[in-house]
Amino acid sequence: MTEAEGSTTDTSPNNPGWLVLIYRVPSEPTRLRATVWRRLKGLGAIYVQNSVAALPEGPAAERALAASA
């Protein structure tokens, strides 16, 4: 891979890193899972698969995750 293909690990402000969150929530009641999903989506998370979300790295995301824990 060349640098132009994205093989770099630059975490400068123009190319932020990612925070990956893997979580478990009981299947019942479903409102708990929906609440977690809504909060993460509100923070700009993208879902990799069920219960695995990635958020753009930054102070705001870190504070929100720490407050949610």
Secondary structure, 3 states (H helix, E strand, C coil): CCHHHCCCCCCCCCCCCEEEEECCCCCCCHHHHHHHHHHHHHCCCEEEECCEEEEECCHHHHHHHHHHC
